[in-house]
């Protein structure tokens, strides 16, 4: 809050006004003017209450509120629940929306729809159905295309249902996974925008049947997580198959395709399994987040490079995998926030080695030595492409994804 000076000769900047005023995406209005007597931003000729301020609002579906649909706005309608009359019906608690249909049999008990239209025959009236052309259960999100979510045709934050995705990667604690469509799927429309990163958090462990190679239907909200478009706030995940499928063929990319954080091509491939070939290790990266990444390029002197991440599993080359997603240190394990209890450690029951780089290993085994060596060459490296910590990174899933 800015302070007023001790003396001023004109109206102070941002001085509060008693007149209604609004300046946003709906327009700049609030004062009466020619053609708009009530100053609500709607021309008098189109205003359903020309003498009473009633602007369009998001809560009214971006329209002037008119519950009974008689073209007289609610704020000036003597009977806002009854069309074209000044004699209001007595409210019937057994018909909350006053459309003549009793609550018990009304397919939209809180929204007037006397004709009970229901195009998808799901017993939810079109007037209150989020998906009027798609049969769904009450409260269930609309089934949408993964392409529309990833290309932002569907607004970030929208609850969506994605169906028939193939799981391609999964962290040991099932808190994170990637899933995509395969080229043989009927829904497949090309590689771009056909993969997605999904965050389950601690609830992932409850999905006991979840594993790589199976199909899932998943419901949650689209999220822009530090510039990665992903699915989070998952409310429901259903494993729909039992037979593990052949993994999808990786999308072959050049390092230059995914080296820039602003790469449009990389953005389109985010969440998909990709592959780079004939690359050399150019640096080892040990970050404060306990991730042990390394970078590769197509030649030792090339300026374009890409990161190889340990998000899923890179123990075959990096050594022991990072143990992360902190909560509280396990009893007797000291204060190292990365050595956690089995409930929170990415590696579940794997023991942590405390220290500067808190590591976890397979149960009963010792942490492996760091095998990253600048100058090492790989015939191919593949894994899901993710955007994290400001860069695109390939995240190998096992030893088969790192071929020397």
Secondary structure, DSSP 8 states (H G I E B T S, - for coil): -----S--SS--TT---SS--EEETTEEE-S-BTTBTT-SSS-TTT-TTTTS----BGGGTTB---TT-SSS-GGG-TTTTSTT-SS-----TTSTT-SSS-GGG-TTTTS--TT---TT-SSS-GGG-TTTTS---TT--EE--HHHHHTTSS-TT-EEEEEEEEEEEE-TTSSEEEEE--TTSTT---STT-EEEEE-GGGGGG-TT--TT-EEEEEEEEEEETTEEEEEEEEEEEE---S-------EE--HHHHSSTT-HHHHHHTTSEEEEEEEEEEEEEE-TTS-EEEEEESSTT-S--EEEE-SS--TTTT-SEE----SSB-TTS-S-TTSB-TTT-TTTT--EE-SSS-EE-STT---------TT-EEEEEEEEEEEETTEEEEE--SGGGEE-
